[in-house]
Amino acid sequence: MNRKAFIMGTVLGGLAFIGASSAKAQDPTDEDIKLFRKDIRSLRKQIVAANLDLSDAESEKFWPLFEKYTAELVAKQDGKYALLKEYAENYTTMNSKDAENYIRGRAAIEEAILQVRLRYFPLFLEVVSGKTAARFFQIDWRLGLVIDLQLASQTPIIEP
């Protein structure tokens, strides 16, 4: 296993641990979720930094763009967390229309997140090579999948 794969695996393991440890009770508080999300953003930056070999010139352009990109993603993900919070409060009493609205809401948020990624890809291509930009987005997608898996494991399924 190469060093970067080890770093990514180690940090992803830490991400799973943070998710488990920040859920003090069955129902985490808004503050727990806020801290968990802050930890995720910090780890995301560490993982990206450990897995991209950026020159000083690339770094000067990449990191400010990364911060803008992350801020836009966070804004979209705020909608996801609000929707999940509402779902967690109401899933036992949902009717068919509520369930349909939840699924359509989740799909709209996922589409909005995808649109942010697609809008930023050409911007990253202006500051790093195509391979580096693609590697960044691969890392970003993988991190998103890990986070979604963590959320899914803590989200109950709608009862029939």
Buried (B, 14 or more C-beta within 10 A) or exposed (E): EEEBEEBBEEBBEBBBEBBEEBBEEEEBEEEBBEBBBEBBBEBBBBBBBBBBEBEEEBBEBBBEBBEEBBEBBEEBBEBBBEBBBBBBEEBEEBEEEBBEBBEEBBEBBBEBBEEBBEEBBEEBEEBBEEEBBBBBBEBBEBBBEBBEEBEEEBEEEBEE
